[in-house]
Amino acid sequence: MPRRRRTSGHAATIIIAGLCAAGLIPTVAPAGEAAPAGEAIRHWAIGWDGSSGSPLLRWRPSADWDVTLTAGPDDRKVDEDQHVYSSDLPPDAQGQPEPSGAKQESGWVGLTGGRRLWNEGRFSLFGNLDLAVRWENDEDTDRNLVTSSPVDYHNARSTMHMDTWSLGLLLRPTFDLSSRLSVEFAAGLQVNWANQKQTDSRWYDVSPDYSRSETSGHTTTFRTVGRFDWGTLKFVFWL
């Protein structure tokens, strides 16, 4: 297997760290406008993040800073039973069950720090620093009849675990539909580190034959994210 080059991952980290220092430190970027006189700042908001398909919770300590938390599950479970009836099978093998199943347990948590860089009326532009982790655990099982006398099954099980960490620096245009409701999206640069481990096992109920293999890998990617689409918009309602 050819060795993976890691240069892009290290370069991406340096680029993002430099842009963070240039774009999110208060002494460098100009502050946005404060809330109108006599109007209290709303500190908490709930909403929906269309890019990840999850609810969001936002806290705003001041007019120019906010922190957003997103999280959600993505679980799935499938169980199937197959019964085969054929003239090629002996009577005692007719209708023997051949079960199979698939299970996925996954989810994600994301934390975003945002700073307002520019404001004009209802429009604002924020700089975002995103940190997110996504995990996934998969299991596939299959059981097939191979002999009827004695009854013997071939069993197969495949398990996979993956965790992906993401760090991103994005721009977040925001439009206030009202004093409580705003719509926004984000786009920018993102670096990802993914670790994966997979195990495949095969064995029989009666026959002593078996096999087992283990595979692990690491992937680093650096890419642009946030192509505008109506399905990726975020809707935020201030409480």
C-alpha positions as CSV (number, residue, x, y, z in Angstrom):
1,M,0.0,0.0,0.0
2,P,1.5,3.4,-0.9
3,R,2.3,5.7,2.0
4,R,-0.1,8.7,2.4
5,R,1.4,12.1,2.2
6,R,0.7,14.2,5.3
7,T,1.9,17.6,4.0
8,S,-1.6,18.9,3.1
9,G,-3.0,18.1,6.6
10,H,-0.2,20.0,8.4
11,A,-0.3,22.9,5.9
12,A,-4.1,23.1,6.4
13,T,-3.7,23.3,10.2
14,I,-1.2,26.1,9.9
15,I,-3.4,28.0,7.4
16,I,-6.5,27.8,9.5
17,A,-4.6,28.8,12.7
18,G,-3.2,31.8,10.9
19,L,-6.5,32.8,9.6
20,C,-8.0,32.4,13.0
21,A,-5.5,34.8,14.4
22,A,-6.1,37.3,11.6
23,G,-9.9,37.1,11.5
24,L,-11.2,36.4,15.0
25,I,-9.0,38.4,17.4
26,P,-10.9,41.5,18.5
27,T,-7.9,43.8,18.0
28,V,-7.6,43.0,14.3
29,A,-11.2,42.8,13.1
30,P,-13.6,45.7,13.6
31,A,-16.5,45.2,15.9
32,G,-20.0,45.1,14.6
33,E,-22.7,47.6,15.7
34,A,-24.1,47.2,19.2
35,A,-27.8,46.6,19.9
36,P,-30.0,49.7,19.4
37,A,-30.3,51.9,22.5
38,G,-32.9,50.8,24.9
39,E,-33.2,47.3,23.4
40,A,-31.9,44.4,25.5
41,I,-29.6,41.8,23.9
42,R,-31.3,38.4,23.6
43,H,-28.8,35.9,24.9
44,W,-30.3,32.5,24.0
45,A,-31.6,31.1,20.7
46,I,-32.7,27.7,19.3
47,G,-32.9,26.8,15.7
48,W,-32.2,24.3,12.9
49,D,-29.0,23.7,11.1
50,G,-29.8,22.5,7.6
51,S,-26.2,21.7,6.7
52,S,-26.0,18.9,9.4
53,G,-29.7,18.2,9.7
54,S,-29.7,18.8,13.5
55,P,-31.1,21.3,16.0
56,L,-28.9,24.0,17.4
57,L,-28.6,25.9,20.6
58,R,-26.9,29.4,20.6
59,W,-25.6,31.6,23.4
60,R,-24.7,35.2,22.8
61,P,-22.7,36.9,25.6
62,S,-22.6,40.2,23.7
63,A,-23.7,41.7,20.4
64,D,-20.6,40.7,18.6
65,W,-19.9,37.2,19.9
66,D,-21.9,33.9,20.0
67,V,-21.3,30.2,20.7
68,T,-23.4,27.5,18.9
69,L,-23.8,23.9,19.8
70,T,-25.2,21.3,17.4
71,A,-25.7,17.6,17.9
72,G,-27.8,14.7,16.7
73,P,-28.0,10.9,16.1
74,D,-28.0,8.8,12.9
75,D,-28.9,5.3,14.0
76,R,-30.3,2.4,11.9
77,K,-31.1,-1.2,12.5
78,V,-32.3,-3.9,10.0
79,D,-33.2,-7.5,10.7
80,E,-34.2,-9.9,7.9
81,D,-35.1,-13.6,7.7
82,Q,-35.0,-15.5,4.5
83,H,-36.6,-19.0,4.0
84,V,-35.7,-20.9,0.9
85,Y,-37.9,-23.6,-0.6
86,S,-36.4,-25.4,-3.6
87,S,-36.6,-28.8,-5.4
88,D,-32.8,-28.8,-5.2
89,L,-32.9,-29.0,-1.4
90,P,-33.6,-32.2,0.7
91,P,-36.9,-32.2,2.8
92,D,-35.1,-31.4,6.1
93,A,-33.5,-28.3,4.5
94,Q,-36.8,-26.8,3.2
95,G,-37.6,-23.5,4.8
96,Q,-34.5,-23.3,7.0
97,P,-34.1,-19.7,8.2
98,E,-31.2,-17.7,6.9
99,P,-31.1,-14.5,9.0
100,S,-29.1,-11.3,8.3
101,G,-28.9,-8.0,9.9
102,A,-27.4,-4.5,9.7
103,K,-26.9,-2.0,12.6
104,Q,-25.5,1.5,12.5
105,E,-25.0,3.7,15.6
106,S,-23.6,7.1,14.8
107,G,-23.9,10.8,15.7
108,W,-22.1,14.1,15.9
109,V,-21.4,17.0,18.1
110,G,-20.3,20.4,16.8
111,L,-19.2,23.6,18.7
112,T,-18.8,26.9,16.9
113,G,-17.5,30.2,18.1
114,G,-18.6,33.2,16.0
115,R,-17.6,36.9,15.9
116,R,-19.4,39.7,14.0
117,L,-17.0,41.3,11.6
118,W,-19.4,43.7,9.7
119,N,-22.9,44.9,10.0
120,E,-25.2,47.0,7.7
121,G,-28.9,47.2,8.7
122,R,-30.3,43.7,8.7
123,F,-27.2,42.1,7.2
124,S,-24.2,40.9,9.3
125,L,-21.1,39.0,8.5
126,F,-19.6,36.7,11.1
127,G,-16.3,34.8,11.3
128,N,-16.7,31.2,12.6
129,L,-14.3,28.8,14.2
130,D,-15.8,25.3,14.0
131,L,-14.8,22.2,15.9
132,A,-16.8,19.0,15.3
133,V,-16.6,15.2,15.9
134,R,-18.6,12.5,14.2
135,W,-18.5,8.8,15.1
136,E,-19.9,5.7,13.5
137,N,-20.2,2.0,14.6
138,D,-21.5,-0.4,12.0
139,E,-22.2,-4.2,12.2
140,D,-23.4,-6.4,9.4
141,T,-24.2,-10.1,10.0
142,D,-25.2,-12.9,7.6
143,R,-26.0,-16.6,8.1
144,N,-26.4,-19.0,5.2
145,L,-27.2,-22.7,5.2
146,V,-24.4,-24.7,3.5
147,T,-25.3,-28.4,4.3
148,S,-28.5,-30.0,5.6
149,S,-27.1,-33.2,7.0
150,P,-25.8,-32.3,9.4
151,V,-27.3,-28.8,9.4
152,D,-24.4,-26.4,9.1
153,Y,-24.4,-22.6,8.6
154,H,-21.8,-20.3,7.2
155,N,-21.6,-17.1,9.4
156,A,-20.2,-13.8,8.5
157,R,-19.9,-10.6,10.6
158,S,-18.3,-7.3,9.7
159,T,-17.8,-4.5,12.2
160,M,-16.5,-1.0,11.5
161,H,-15.7,1.9,13.8
162,M,-14.9,5.4,12.5
163,D,-14.3,8.8,14.2
164,T,-13.8,12.0,12.3
165,W,-12.6,15.3,13.8
166,S,-13.1,18.5,11.9
167,L,-11.7,22.0,12.3
168,G,-13.0,24.8,10.1
169,L,-12.7,28.6,9.6
170,L,-15.8,30.0,7.8
171,L,-17.6,33.1,7.0
172,R,-21.3,33.3,8.0
173,P,-23.6,35.8,6.3
174,T,-26.7,36.5,8.4
175,F,-29.9,38.2,7.6
176,D,-32.4,39.2,10.3
177,L,-35.9,38.5,9.2
178,S,-37.2,40.1,12.4
179,S,-35.9,41.0,15.9
180,R,-36.2,37.3,16.8
181,L,-35.7,35.3,13.6
182,S,-32.6,35.2,11.4
183,V,-31.5,33.0,8.5
184,E,-27.8,32.3,7.7
185,F,-25.3,30.0,6.0
186,A,-21.6,29.4,6.3
187,A,-18.8,28.7,3.9
188,G,-15.0,28.4,4.2
189,L,-12.1,26.0,4.8
190,Q,-12.1,22.8,6.7
191,V,-9.5,20.1,7.6
192,N,-10.6,16.6,8.7
193,W,-8.8,13.8,10.5
194,A,-10.5,10.4,10.2
195,N,-9.6,7.1,11.9
196,Q,-11.2,3.8,10.8
197,K,-10.9,0.2,12.0
198,Q,-12.8,-2.8,10.3
199,T,-12.9,-6.4,11.3
200,D,-14.3,-9.2,9.1
201,S,-15.0,-12.7,10.6
202,R,-16.2,-15.9,8.9
203,W,-16.9,-19.2,10.5
204,Y,-19.2,-22.3,10.5
205,D,-21.4,-23.9,13.1
206,V,-20.0,-27.4,12.6
207,S,-17.0,-27.1,10.3
208,P,-13.8,-25.9,12.1
209,D,-12.8,-23.6,9.2
210,Y,-12.7,-19.9,9.9
211,S,-11.1,-16.6,8.8
212,R,-10.6,-13.2,10.4
213,S,-9.1,-10.0,9.0
214,E,-8.5,-6.6,10.6
215,T,-8.0,-3.3,8.7
216,S,-7.2,0.1,10.0
217,G,-6.5,3.4,8.4
218,H,-6.1,7.2,8.8
219,T,-7.2,9.9,6.4
220,T,-6.5,13.6,6.4
221,T,-8.4,16.0,4.1
222,F,-8.3,19.7,3.5
223,R,-11.2,21.2,1.5
224,T,-13.7,24.0,1.0
225,V,-17.2,23.6,2.5
226,G,-20.5,25.4,2.4
227,R,-21.7,25.5,-1.2
228,F,-24.9,27.6,-1.0
229,D,-28.1,25.6,-1.2
230,W,-31.6,26.2,0.3
231,G,-31.3,23.0,2.2
232,T,-28.1,24.1,4.0
233,L,-29.6,27.3,5.6
234,K,-29.7,27.8,9.3
235,F,-32.8,29.2,11.0
236,V,-32.2,30.8,14.4
237,F,-35.0,32.0,16.7
238,W,-34.0,34.2,19.6
239,L,-35.8,33.6,22.9
